[in-house]
Amino acid sequence: MQLTPRQEKLLKLTFLDYTQMSAFIETPLIINKAEGLYYWDADGKRYLDAIGGIFVAILGHRHPRVMEAMRRQMEQITFTPPMHGISDVTLDFIEKLGAVTPGTLDYIKPFSGGSESIESALKYVRQYFKQTGHPGKYKFVSLYMGYHGATFGAMAASGSGKRKSKFEPQMGGFIKVFSPQHYRNHFSDWASANRFAAQMVEDIIVAEDPETVAGLIIEPISNTGGIVTPTSEYFEHLRAICDRHRVILVFDEVITGFARTGAMFAAQTFGVTPDIICAGKGLSGGAMPLGAMMARADMGEAFLGPVEAEVQFAHGHTYAGNPLASAAGLAVIAEIQEKHLDQKAQSLGTYLSQKLEGLKKFGVVREVRGKGMLRGVELVKDTRSMEPFHKLGLALKKTALKNGLILRINPDWFAVAPALIAEEKDIDEICGLIEKSLVEALREVQA
């Protein structure tokens, strides 16, 4: 699209996330409409959204049920003072969310998004141990290439090098280990790499002294790492390790939550229940900023007592538990349950994976991985050396946009995660555009 002088001036006065604006201005995308699986730019060009608004629009854009729930709520109340009261719709949301969480994770605090939910969990775990006889437990173990948010605590827990090195020194008390992906070339099979990676987690906890380690925070499927999908056994080992050393297991399900992986939560997909789940993105279907921290109910008891004991959770956000966002969240969960979208994500995800496997005929795909409707494709120069193919990913980003397709491209891999309203014909269209764009990108880099 062509920018007007006014648009170009304004773009230089703001920024897109992790984007160099001088490059963006050369190939801009200014969106002014969205519906279902599609965006339209300011020039009227249509784009197929193959990542659900960056893993947010889980029901597609402007879903009628969510829009109607918000319209009704706007007639009642859109804000409550968080230090004075709570809205009835927020309590409804807490009840609804608690009913679909695994185990006893029904102690719930809504927030404005994933980063806030992660920040709250970090503080919650530290205060929990101070109030339950283990005041020395404050460290968190997390993974290199994991991503937990852009606020300082969440960033310190993240292991995504250059995204945070500009802001060093980081907060103390955060220790990194490698994910199974780091070890895959050192073992003959994926399961062995997972077992070794899990053992490294325990070795680190023991070496640090378990009485100083408070939590292990991990994404069930790592987006920034390249849709890294560990084995169920890996999570079983982590659960046992945390139990042995009294460490709180936190699942960052900001991307994987709400039917995306074939169950309401990836914890259920992998069959392992953590102590805390943090959520965001798809929880409101992209209609409002919304996140949540879901903890074991018994943990909440450590924060109840007489006023003079001052054991209440010393944390808060102005828009936490916003009634308008809560109404959107209620509608999203109800739609997932009534339409059985978790089951749909399983079957349609299998179809999507099969279609993406077809890209291996070009000789530049190492692996297709993921669960349900969250899939990743790793790009390599050839399947003998398995050397990453940066140039191809960079070229694909341009050709996909030219062809009206929006993907998450790293550039060593790309992710596909369309909204759960998609059908097989939509998957066919997405994969057709991916193939067309990949062929054009290959021509460009080979030339």
Summary of the structure (lengths in Angstrom):
residues: 447
radius of gyration: 22.0
end to end distance: 25.3
largest distance: 72.7
contacts: 1565
relative contact order: 0.15
helix: 45%
strand: 17%
